[in-house]
Amino acid sequence: MLQISNLTKIYPGGKTAVKNLSLTVENGDLYGFIGHNGAGKTTTIKSVVGLLKFEEGQILVDGHSVTAEPLLCKSMIAYIPDTPELYDTVTGTQYLNFISDVYRVSKEDRSVRIEKYARLLEIAGDLNNPISSYSHGMKQKLSFIAAFVHEPKLLILDEPFVGLDPRAAFSVKTVMKEFCEKGNAIFFSTHVLEVAEKLCNKIAIIKNGELIASGDTQSVKGDRSLEELFLELTEEENVVQ
Amino acid sequence: MREFMALIRINFLSFLGALQKKKKGRYVGGVVMILFFVFIFGGSMSMQAVMSAYQLVVIYNLPRYAIFVGIVSSLAFSLLFGLMRATNSPTSKDADLLLAMPIRKSTVVLSKIITQYLFDAPILILLLLPTMIATFAFGGLQVDGLLRGVLAVLIIPVLSLTVSLLFGYLFSFIRERVPGGSIILTGITMVILLGYIVINMQTNTAFMRVAEMGPMQTTQTIEQFFPLRFLTYFITDGGLTDTVGTMAFIFAPFAVTLSLFASRYGRSEYQRRSKNRNLNFRVRPLRSTLLRIELKKYLASSLYVFNTAFGTIMMIAGTVAILVMGPDKVRSILEMDGDLPLQMSMSQIAAIIAVVFSFMGAMTITTPASISFEGKKFWIVRSLPIRVADILAAKLMLNILLFVPFVLICSFLVSVRFGLHPIEGLAFAILPAMVNITIAVAGLIINLLMPKLDWRNEAEIIKQSMSVMLAVLLGFAISATPIVMYFLLFARFGDSGLALAGFASSGFLMLILVIELLILFIPGKKIFENIPA
């Protein structure tokens, strides 16, 4: 579903944010992307979504290059950033209508999906309020609804659980699992290692722009907890495949 | 005192840090542009003040009246400045951070007020100080009067501060609690600005007429403007009553407003909530939905609307005035009631109006800030499967819809009122429309090359950005095209040459437009895709 090959991103000023990163997300994967602050997670994610140009490498979404066929790739992806800055001056419903129009979701489908996810995330009563009145968590929830309304094949999430209340976090995790069980894929970054350990069937650990571990969660962590592995790996230069 | 100075310092460092984030060349360019405008604006206002002071002190021997006129002009501008400032929300984004620190709330509040004063005062001082110095230089004031004048110059900006804080909260109330509040607010501020321009034009003439009537009439006029009487006499005479009156006039309302500001500082903004629980799902075509979102974002920003739709508003107001006055009255105004040795034809007057409309079209441009205006929300359009051409087209279409339909209607009405030949009417209608469209596309290209997405305050991109300044300058240059065309190529054809110049200019602008559109949708597309989100 997602194939990143030898991705390298250098920012103006010479900082190499990501160096020679390669990983593959298959259909059905719930792929966790873990790293310390400034490791290169958001840079990688933004490169996949097409928000950043990269210097070297290739990113394929369902076999299509994000540089050569950006619109096609974007039509298959839904992206939620870590701090979802949304259009404050419209209501939640208007924003969802806008997203639905872009993805050409029919009136019936958007009605069913929005009402379903809005009820699940307990935000239905707030959709007619301006987004400026939303808390961070509510904006996150709205972003999730906007992501699911057009039924993407690949969900790219950057720190998706920040700001969500426990019930909403549980609902989101349930939806994520169902999403992957249907044959779709999720690639998300997180600092919450327990969530990654419980939720993800595959993980990758990035340190200073380089991948230091990747693969099946159980094989990567072995008998240790993910936290122990992470602390060990990010302290020493070990590479586990 | 230590905390107070630390707070003032951090406010200035934040401002300077925002400037230094730019690339060196753009930073230097931006500073040069700002200085250029300050010198031009300050220079022209100073010239006006000196000329007025010369007339009133030297020719009419009315030094007190000269001070009074200077005070009225600068006070009016101070009030306007304060009102325009008030269109920005008065809440402070760092309130939570500062109030959580071991610093007294009064210290925090005072630091905010002083910072705003230090930023606002220089331009207001630039308006009134030349009057004081000129009046002193021409012998209308003694040294003590000059010193009192300088003191008055330093305290008058406090009134502007009072207005901006007071009306800021009133405007916030309207914006937050009234449905469609942003649009209402924009309408109110436009009316205020138009009112200021109309009143300012009339008062300047009226003041000179009063001066011609002699010292008794001028004294009577000063006495009629009760609070300003104190200020005037404080500067010229320095009596106790006038001093106390001046301080009360300036500082009493300020004290009340300051206590209001302090009491509300740090409070959360009111959030209006809808009682409607029905979700309305409506399908729209992509281009329509993109334009709709652009329009919603635009109308939600009073500052953006205020700074860009002003040309259209002026044009409509001017058209109404022309229709009401009729061609003969317009001719008489343009010929300055016979003072100018001219006899203008209707075609010439219509041509002048078309050029004026073109300049107004140059003022009605949203595109130089439209990409920057996305700000931190830029990721939305960049991550969605929308063609870049559609995104850019939506931004262009917003600009065009703000002016072109209105100019076509206004031009048609003026043409009919003036009894112009249809060909002439067409020439004079197309020209301002072409000017606006050409500048709109140019503005978008400029913003593509100079986007600023990391702004914290809308004013940074709507009023202070290099992109907007360059587009405005270019706009004025483009607006002058028909004038240049006429005098270079068509003057020898007389009145017929006017319409020919109009069509030729429109044709020339069409050519420029084609080139611009090629630039916008070919390399411009790549530039857009390379802007990091």
Interface residues (C-beta under 8 A of the other chain):
Chain A: K46 V49 G50 L51 L52 K53 P70 L71 L72 K74 S75 I77 Y79 P81 T83 E85 L86 Y87 D88 T89 V90 T91 T93 Q94 N97 F98 I99 S100 D101 V102 Y103 R104 S106 K107 R110 S111 I114 E115 A118 A124 G125 L127 N128 N129 P130 S132 S133
Chain B: S182 Q271 R272 R273 S274 N276 R277 N278 L279 N280 F281 R282 V283 R284 P285 L286 T289 R292 I293 K296 K297 A300 G375 K376 K377 W379 I380 R382 S383 L384 P385 I386 R387 E529 N530 P532 A533
